[in-house]
């Protein structure tokens, strides 16, 4: 089984939380957060879900930490959706630099820096 396939449901719940929080639909975001918590409790009961349990715990921890620090706006999507968002962000950034008529070397350096510091 594909490793990512194991985590798809947890990633989906996490991503819906992040998207709804970004849209300021807080009540809907917390519905997905609650389902993620319930999924975490379910995974704790089944020994064969140890990989998923660790992944869910990490996602839950990310949300909890962001809520405590009031930095939920900095949460990034995860999984396949996160990768697509990352690639789109980088492509948009590169297009913006090209529209500003930056030299190719500068564009390359800034894109590398943006990739390295994405999410920070």
C-alpha positions in Angstrom: 0.0 0.0 0.0 1.2 3.5 -0.9 2.4 5.3 2.2 0.4 8.5 1.3 -2.8 6.4 0.9 -2.6 5.5 4.6 -2.7 9.1 5.6 -5.2 10.5 3.1 -8.2 10.7 5.5 -6.2 12.4 8.2 -4.7 14.8 5.7 -8.1 15.5 4.2 -9.5 16.4 7.7 -6.5 18.6 8.5 -6.6 20.4 5.1 -10.4 21.1 5.5 -9.6 22.6 8.9 -6.9 24.8 7.4 -9.0 25.9 4.5 -12.0 26.8 6.6 -9.9 28.6 9.1 -8.3 30.6 6.3 -11.8 31.5 5.1 -12.8 32.6 8.6 -15.4 29.9 8.8 -14.2 28.9 12.3 -17.2 26.8 13.3 -16.9 24.6 10.2 -13.1 24.4 10.8 -13.7 23.1 14.3 -16.1 20.4 13.0 -13.2 19.0 11.0 -10.9 19.4 14.0 -13.3 17.5 16.1 -13.6 14.7 13.6 -9.8 14.5 13.5 -9.7 14.1 17.3 -12.4 11.3 17.0 -10.3 9.6 14.3 -7.3 9.9 16.6 -9.2 8.2 19.4 -10.4 5.5 17.0 -6.8 4.8 15.7 -5.6 4.4 19.3 -7.9 1.4 19.7 -6.5 -0.5 16.8 -2.9 -1.7 17.1 -2.4 -2.1 13.3 -3.0 1.6 12.8 0.3 2.7 14.5 1.6 4.6 11.4 -1.7 6.5 11.0 -1.8 7.1 14.8 1.6 8.8 14.7 0.6 10.9 11.6 -2.7 11.9 13.2 -1.0 12.8 16.4 1.4 15.1 14.5 -1.4 16.8 12.6 -3.4 17.3 15.8 -0.3 18.6 17.5 0.3 21.1 14.7 -3.3 22.5 15.0 -3.1 22.6 18.8 0.2 24.4 18.8 -1.0 26.9 16.2 -4.2 27.6 18.2 -2.2 28.1 21.4 0.2 30.5 19.7 -2.5 32.1 17.7 -0.7 31.3 14.5 -3.3 29.2 12.7 -3.0 31.5 9.7 0.5 30.0 9.2 -0.7 26.4 8.9 0.0 24.9 5.5 -1.9 22.2 3.7 -0.4 18.7 3.8 -0.2 15.7 1.6 -1.0 15.9 -2.1 -3.0 19.1 -1.7 -0.1 20.7 0.1 2.3 19.7 -2.6 0.0 21.2 -5.3 -0.4 24.4 -3.2 3.4 24.7 -2.8 4.0 24.2 -6.6 1.3 26.8 -7.4 2.7 29.3 -5.0 6.2 28.9 -6.4 5.0 29.2 -10.0 3.0 32.3 -9.1 6.1 33.8 -7.4 8.3 33.0 -10.4 5.7 34.6 -12.8 5.5 37.7 -10.6 9.3 38.0 -10.7 9.3 37.6 -14.5 6.6 40.3 -14.8 8.9 42.6 -12.9 11.6 41.9 -15.5 14.1 40.5 -13.0 17.2 39.0 -14.5 17.1 35.2 -14.8 19.9 34.7 -12.3 18.0 36.7 -9.7 14.8 34.8 -10.4 16.6 31.5 -10.0 18.1 32.6 -6.7 14.9 34.1 -5.3 12.9 31.0 -6.3 15.4 28.7 -4.6 15.2 30.9 -1.5 11.4 30.9 -1.6 11.4 27.1 -1.8 13.8 26.8 1.1 11.9 29.2 3.3 8.4 28.2 2.3 6.1 28.3 5.3 8.5 30.2 7.5 
